[in-house]
Amino acid sequence: MKIAIAGASGRMGQMLIETVLNDSATTLSGALDRAGSPQLGQDAGAFLGKQTGVVLTDDLDRVLAESDYLIDFTRPEGTMLHIEAALRHNVKLVIGTTGFDNAQKAQLHAAADKIGIVFAANMSVGVNVTLKLLEFAARHFATGYDIEIIEAHHRHKVDAPSGTALMMGEVIADALGRNLDDCAVYGREGVTGARDPSTIGFSAIRGGDIVGDHTVLFAGIGERIEITHKSASRLSYAQGALRAVRFLGDHPTGLYDMQDVLGLR
């Protein structure tokens, strides 16, 4: 499997490169970085002290012409360009980018009519099992429990709440028969009044080098239940992305997520 990595000089990009290089069934076919990056022209394995023969480049079409898959954990604007190029070259996509608006999500859905795409805000196996636990819990705590989602990430994360927190909120809202857009509350300040029991609250923490912590709190009278997932390394996301690549080997078109990849539907 010939795999290209987008955002190759970033923290997640480097973890993906290392994971691909360490997997005997995969080949690193390209390493993409933004135009003007000082890392352009460097060997993709330089951060590991390895010579791979693959250099960081911004030549998207050349890289995809030599690839079967592109793994993309970048920013929405870049991912949209990558989708257009993937369509030109019939390259399947594994997308972990977060922060898409509705129009961008519509473009992603349309592209899946022609190429296979796995799109998930979090590729971790643990997170996706946690989503199933949250679905179960929400159904049993539908009455008498206030629901709050607290997430924490490193100081460099640019979007909030995290895509994973929003995914958790969507799973819970669906289980309760609600629309997250109608019931979400993002942070509180000043005199807010009593809590509306139909809402789902979000709080975001940014600091240090926190990889990703997520807690969903079901707070009732006399008890509270907390379901927490903590990431200690980006390796779990990279390993999940490779599982998504293998899944796409049997799915030439269509839009899937990690629940599909892991057989959790």
NUKE-952271 format. One record per residue: residue in one letter; x, y, z of N, C-alpha, C, CB in turn. Coordinates in steps of 0.001 Angstrom, whole numbers, plus 500000, padded with zeros to 6 digits. Glycine has a CB too. Example, Ala and Ser with C-alpha at 12.3 -4.5 7.8 and 13.67 -1.06 7.14 Angstrom:
BEGIN
A513190494310507800512300495500507800513200496700507800511308495527509046 S512850497750507080513670498940507140512900500030507870514084499402505725 
END
This chain:
BEGIN
M500844498815500000500000500000500000500885501244500000499042500001501223 K500727502058498979501538503269498845500780504440499468501878503558497345 I501335504959500563500634505962501375501414507272501396500421505445502815 A500710508367501114501273509708501253500723510340502532500944510591500004 I501537511209503121501156511872504368501104513382504127502157511524505522 A499991514016504491499876515470504437500297516061505790498418515898504071 G500773517305505758501230517934506999502416517207507588500107517982508014 A503344516815506725504399515873507110505383516416508142505155515457505896 S505512517726508266506476518265509237505851518531510598507085519547508705 G504541518354510713503871518577511993504002517395512924502417518883511773 R503535517576514158503653516518515160502892515259514737503136517014516514 M501671515442514261500891514281513839501453513706512552499415514655513653 G501881514569511635502466514092510386503681513221510623502842515256509509 Q504541513633511542505738512847511838505381511506512473506671513630512763 M504369511494513340503952510224513927503398509289512854502900510459515022 L502657509841511901502137509022510806503261508463509944501178509838509944 I504250509299509645505395508831508853506106507694509565506379509983508584 E506372507859510847507057506820511617506247505520511618507301507297513062 T504944505638511758504084504445511798504078503729510452502646504829512192 V503996504477509370504030503876508031505370503190507787503775504945506947 L506459503845508162507788503270507952507996501992508753508854504281508319 N507322501896509904507497500727510765506559499576510412507285501119512201 D505673499795509433504714498760509042505210498092507765503283499360508838 S505439496801507818506019496088506674505077496019505473506403494686507088 A503785496265505693502817496158504606502571497482503894501518495627505135 T503222498548504341502971499866503758504268500498503275502283500786504777 T504134501376502273505261502115501722504948503600501783505567501671500266 L505905504396502262505746505850502262506017506345500842506712506539503304 S504950506823500180505080507238498786505238508743498622503886506777498009 G504947509499499666505065510946499556504865511618500899504064511483498552 A505455512806501033505344513585502259505082515040501871506639513452503141 L503869515500502143503447516830501715503536517835502844502033516786501178 D503973519039502502504003520130503462503533521396502771505421520317504061 R503246522414503539502723523654502978503794524392502183502179524551504087 A503360525151501197504293525977500419504997526961501352503546526741499277 G506300527097501169507079528008501997507607527410503279506268529176502325 S507266526161503566507765525522504785509281525392504713507110524132504989 P509991525711505793511448525567505788511918524124505695512019526188507022 Q511015523171505919511378521751505860511325521182504437510454520950506758 L510799521943503480510713521427502113512094521034501604510078522473501176 G512145519877500954513419519376500433514151518449501385514306520521500096 Q513747518422502654514380517519503612513819516108503448514169518021505061 D514629515105503823514140513736503798513040513573504841515291512734504052 A511992512843504475510847512666505366511218511929506651509747511914504648 G512300511169506630512716510446507831513813511125508616513164509090507461 A514143512364508266515262513049508921515052513178510425515459514429508313 F513820513404510853513554513573512291513807512282513058512109514037512517 L513854511152512349514151509852512960515606509442512756513233508782512385 G516364510286512046517729509928511697517795508896510593518449509419512902 K516735508827509755516671507848508667516668508544507315515425506965508807 Q517177507843506307517084508294504928516071507406504211518479508255504218 T514943507991503819513876507224503191513868507374501672512541507649503751 G514538508408501163514464508703499741513220509481499355514517507434498962 V512359509763500348511162510583500129511406511946500761509873509902500730 V511300512996499971511548514339500502510234515087500674512495515129499575 L510210516014501629509035516848501833508873517787500648509143517645503155 T507639517854500131507366518651498945505982519275499050507480517794497671 D505757520328498256504413520901498156503769520584496807504467522416498366 D504382519653496068503875519277494745502809518189494909505039518780493817 L501584518629495156500481517727495486500193516731494374499233518524495785 D500108517199493143499760516301492039500832515247491795499532517098490768 R502100515626491907503164514642491699503109513546492757504538515325491718 V502886513940494008502836512947495086501645512012494912502763513642496455 L500481512554494615499298511697494501499323510824493262498051512540494491 A500043511246492233500192510403491044500951509125491369500911511169489931 E501696509120492464502503507964492850501953507252494089503933508399493104 S500717507577494483500161507063495741498818506389495535500015508187496750 D498486505495496463497168504859496493496266505501497544497307503359496768 Y496889506022498604496157506585499733496838507874500191496069505565500899 L496031508789500734496557509984501393495945510060502781496248511283500566 I496794510164503790496329510381505165496502511864505474497121509482506201 D495416512500505893495387513954506036494861514349507417494517514585504931 F495756514863508265495382515447509552495867516900509519496008514636510783 T495239517748508706495747519110508563494678520121508970496207519368507112 R494386521077508085493377522099508333492341522026507215494020523526508417 P491113522479507473490050522334506475490389522890505101488823523000506965 E491029524052505041491340524656503749492280523773502940491958526037503942 G493294523234503595494222522347502923493566521041502518495406522074503805 T492733520498503395492070519240503090491166519366501867491263518769504291 M490513520510501700489661520705500528490489520619499237488936522069500611 L491678521189499240492569521090498076493012519644497862493804522005498257 H493270518941498951493697517559498855492586516679498284494131517045500223 I491337516960498652490210516193498121490108516379496612488893516617498801 E490249517620496140490183517887494695491268517114493947490327519400494419 A492484517104494502493585516388493858493374514879493919494917516757494516 A492844514387495043492580512951495179491566512490494140492071512625496597 L490589513314493842489608512978492809490276512898491434488468514021492790 R491215513806491190491910513791489891492736512523489714492815515023489755 H493292512003490803494221510877490719493625509569491255495485511205491481 N492348509586491617491678508386492135492419507806493349491570507319491029 V492756508683494267493453508302495500492456508286496652494632509278495806 K492456507220497446491563507120498596492100507964499758491399505641499028 L491171508426500601491532509381501645491184508863503037490837510707501401 V492102509086503974491826508928505399491987510318506009492794507855506087 I490904510879506505490889512277506938490609512365508435489834513080506148 G491554512959509163491380513215510586491306514692510893492500512591511366 T491201515521509859491087516971510020489786517313510738491152517684508646 T489816518350511587488611518823512270488367520292511925488739518636513809 G487186520781512258486868522193512063486186522514510751488099522987512161 F485657521507510033484969521767508773483659522520509003484699520453508036 D483319523424508071481991524025508102481043523148507281482022525493507552 N479770523507507252478778522656506594479029522529505099477386523203506831 A479473523629504459479738523575503013480901522637502712480040524987502462 Q481932522671503539483076521789503342482692520334503582484224522191504269 K481842520082504578481363518718504808480572518211503613480502518657506070 A479804519099502979479032518705501800479958518310500656478102519846501358 Q481083519042500483482054518689499448482669517327499725483151519753499356 L482953517069500987483538515785501373482567514647501064483908515783502874 H481301514840501393480291513817501114480178513561499611478925514240501685 A480222514640498826480110514494497373481293513725496803480011515865496706 A482483513973497317483681513289496828483605511785497064484925513857497503 A482914511387498139482828509966498487481993509168497494482246509809499874 D481299509846496592480601509126495526481580508553494500479600510052494832 K482823509089494510483802508700493484485030507990494055484248509922492720 I485362508265495318486521507629495945486157507191497362487742508595495966 G486897506220497885486682505780499250487300506754500238487254504388499455 I486542507128501264487008508077502275486629507563503659486411509493502032 V487601507538504566487310507380505992487533508739506629488211506261506667 F486493509286507215486557510598507860486133510438509313485652511643507123 A487037510760510232486721510661511654487515511717512412487031509236512201 A486851512375513344487534513388514151488564512759515073486524514185514970 N488433511470515325489401510773516170489525509333515681488976510819517675 M490755508922515361491015507590514818491335506560515903492157507655513831 S491415506989517148491786506084518233490742504995518438491981506862519524 V491204503758518593490300502654518900489608502912520236491067501307518933 G490369503370521221489807503630522547488705504668522525490890504075523486 V488911505751521780487885506794521688486622506246521051488402507996520885 N486774505440520013485599504936519315484830503908520138486008504328517997 V485513503156520970484802502288521919484105503152522970485786501278522601 T484765504230523390484156505159524349482855505740523805485134506292524690 L482813506024522511481585506552521901480421505576522080481808506838520402 K480699504281521961479641503287522169479180503287523628480134501877521764 L480124503460524564479757503538525979478882504761526236481017503588526864 L479216505882525583478446507113525774477031506972525219479157508295525103 E476914506295524093475592506061523512474713505272524486475715505306522167 F475294504233525067474572503408526043474205504225527274475416502188526453 A475192504982527800474958505759529016473892506821528802476251506410529483 A473945507517527673472993508605527414471554508098527438473292509268526060 R471332506918526891469973506375526864469444506083528262469935505107526029 H470344505727529172469926505382530525469943506574531477470813504296531066 F470607507659531064470630508874531883469890510007531187472077509295532185 A468848509649530451468130510642529648467331511618530505467201509946528676 T466936511203531693466116512038532568466811512205533919464702511421532752 G466903513441534374467441513708535708468942513877535777467057512624536609 Y469615513860534634471069513999534615471473515131533657471741512660534196 D472332516010534154472888517076533326474159516556532658473182518360534176 I474353516931531394475460516382530612476437517490530251474942515685529336 E477679517300530632478742518253530340479932517512529729479168519019531624 I480539518114528714481712517537528045482889518473528259481449517307526515 I483951517945528856485145518743529155486315518162528386485446518771530688 E486990518979527602488141518483526837489351519367527077487816518425525331 A490540518757526996491801519474527189492795519063526119492380519204528596 H493478520057525536494483519812524505495670520755524688493872519981523098 H496708520492523920497941521275523969497704522719523524499013520627523092 R498650523567523845498516525010523596498478525374522109499658525743524256 H498901524459521231498966524779519805497667524465519055500106524024519170 K496723523792519689495471523436518988494690524710518681494599522451519847 V494210524813517439493632526091517002492101526099516992494138526427515622 D491440524925517136489983524921517119489440524421518456489457524048515963 A488264524908518820487606524496520055486091524626519871488101525351521271 P485323523705520440485758522472521086486434521534520076484561521768521750 S487115520554520594487791519605519726486778518820518897488662518652520550 G487248518308517769486385517477516946485882516258517692487113517048515704 T486724515710518559486311514542519347485204514906520324487506513955520108 A485320516059520980484277516494521906482951516682521174484689517802522605 L483015517285519988481794517475519201481207516136518772482080518343517968 M482081515192518411481620513864518034480915513195519210482796513001517548 M481479513345520414480833512801521604479467513445521819481720513011522840 G479411514761521635478143515463521789477103514993520794478350516944521643 E477524514744519561476592514287518526476054512895518846477280514281517153 V476937512015519326476498510661519692475474510722520822477707509788520114 I475747511546521823474831511675522961473514512296522519475468512523524079 A473580513370521738472359514028521272471498513072520450472705515270520442 D472129512314519560471380511342518752470692510308519633472312510641517756 A471412509828520656470839508821521550469640509374522314471899508319522534 L469637510697522544468544511344523274467455511877522354469086512472524116 G467646511709521042466670512222520098466703513724519955465314511800520502 R467886514325520170468031515775520068468955516130518910468572516364521386 N468931517403518526469861517949517540470917518749518283469123518836516481 L472189518382518137473246519048518896473285520543518609474598518424518576 D473018520952517378473036522380517045472032523159517893472731522583515555 D470963522498518308469914523181519068470143523157520571468587522562518764 C470942522199521058471043522048522517472449522273523076470580520678522907 A473435522524522220474802522712522710474979524097523344475808522525521561 V475736524137524438476137525391525091477652525376525184475471525556526523 Y478293526395524572479756526421524499480322527446525471480224526734523065 G480667526986526682481234527874527681480165528738528326482303528746527061 R480457529256529504479506530104530225480251531267530858478740529292531305 E479580532410530925480186533595531533479074534517532015481126534333530524 G479294535174533145478322536128533655477108535457534275477881537042532554 V476014536191534356474781535679534944474047534874533874473882536843535498 T474160533571533945473615532697532892472237532146533230474560531546532638 G471818532315534497470549531725534899470704530245535188469497531940533824 A469634529622535627469675528190535950469938527374534693468354527738536613 R470543526249534904470895525387533770469647524792533125471839524262534223 D469574524872531806468516524224531039468838522735530982468383524840529595 P467970521871531530468286520431531580468367519761530209467253519721532405 S467876520422529167467921519809527837469225520090527105466761520300527004 T470117520887527701471343521282527014472472520284527246471775522663527471 I473460520346526357474717519613526504475821520665526529474935518550525331 G476551520741527631477560521782527805478938521338527346477622522203529248 F479719522309526859481090522050526427482037523024527117481214522165524888 S483164522504527582484233523337528127485551522900527515484287523246529680 A486383523866527117487659523560526456488818524147527260487675524113525002 I489831523319527461491057523720528165492209523613527186491315522835529441 R493101524600527164494281524578526303495519524876527141494143525601525140 G496515523994527055497721524239527820498782523175527636497384524351529253 G500028523599527724501152522680527723501167521743526531501144521884528972 D501484520490526803501604519494525731500555518392525851502998518878525744 I499379518720526404498323517721526562497936517177525192497085518327527284 V498045515882525017497728515269523717496235515302523459498239513819523657 G495438514928524453493988514958524295493282514233525418493593514355522973 D492548514968526245491756514385527327490295514768527115492266514866528728 H489400513794527288487970514049527127487205513366528257487467513550525743 T486343514129528926485491513587529979484053514004529716485957514066531379 V483148513041529776481718513341529724481156513087531117480973512470528631 L480526514122531649479972514087533005478452514000532926480409515340533820 F477906512968533535476461512836533714476188513126535194475931511387533281 A475672514320535491475513514760536880474046514699537288476062516193537066 G473743513786538207472393513666538727472318514200540144471929512217538683 I471226513942540821471067514325542214471559513173543085469581514686542538 G472638513422543815473181512393544700474234511512544080472093511547545185 E474465511661542790475524510884542149475940511538540832475060509431541904 R477110511202540404477547511608539070478398510495538468478342512948539123 I478317510385537160479052509364536425479970510087535450478083508369535678 E481236509720535422482197510325534511482800509244533620483306511075535292 I482755509480532333483390508578531361484524509361530713482353508045530273 T485751508872530881486941509628530487487828508820529571487727510064531710 H488361509487528563489412508917527722490578509887527720488903508639526265 K491789509373527937492992510205527925494008509618526954493602510320529348 S494520510477526079495560510056525133496917510471525675495322510669523720 A497826509512525759499187509801526205500136509975525033499689508695527115 S499703509562523834500555509620522651499683509701521411501496508392522580 R500222510326520360499520510373519073499601509036518324500102511490518202 L500339508087518883500496506797518215499150506107518002501422505893519026 S498237506237518967496942505570518832496177506113517629496111505745520113 Y496314507418517341495646507996516175496275507468514885495721509538516217 A497608507368514876498307506891513679497984505428513402499823507073513836 Q497960504620514436497629503207514254496189503047513753497825502434515576 G495288503877514262493914503845513780493814504247512319493048504752514620 A494636505234511918494639505677510520495075504555509593495558506887510342 L496060503751510002496479502619509170495391501545509099497778502013509714 R494647501361510181493519500430510116492482500935509115492876500248511515 A492305502258509058491367502847508101491846502632506668491187504348508379 V493163502746506441493720502488505110493417501054504694495249502747505091 R493649500106505574493399498697505247491917498463504942493851497785506408 F491054499124505698489617499010505474489247499495504073488844499809506534 L489843500603503636489529501163502321489996500271501176490155502531502183 G490901499347501466491332498423500426490179497660499813492334497457500979 D489115497432500578487946496694500104486747497603499821487558495645501121 H486966498933499852485857499875499667486292500971498695485408500491501034 P486040500759497401486507501727496394485829503087496462486302501163495032 T484585503133496937483875504406497086483100504392498396482919504661495883 G482601505571498775481767505663499974482435506427501089481405504294500459 L481614506969501992482098507717503145481900506872504396481367509084503275 Y482972506655505138482948505804506320483590506542507495483677504462506049 D483374506013508702484069506525509869484693505358510623483108507328510784 M485279505637511777485986504578512498485031503550513103486845505182513593 Q483785503917513306482810502918513751482650501838512674481437503588514064 D482681502247511406482647501281510304483922500451510265482449502000508966 V485062501133510390486353500455510307486484499388511384487491501464510428 L486002499695512583486161498788513729485004497821513894486318499584514991 G483992497915513013482846497016513103481993497261514319483305495606513106 L481856498534514718481101498872515931479676499324515652481817499948516688 R479254499314514416477879499711514077476875498701514654477707499821512529 
END
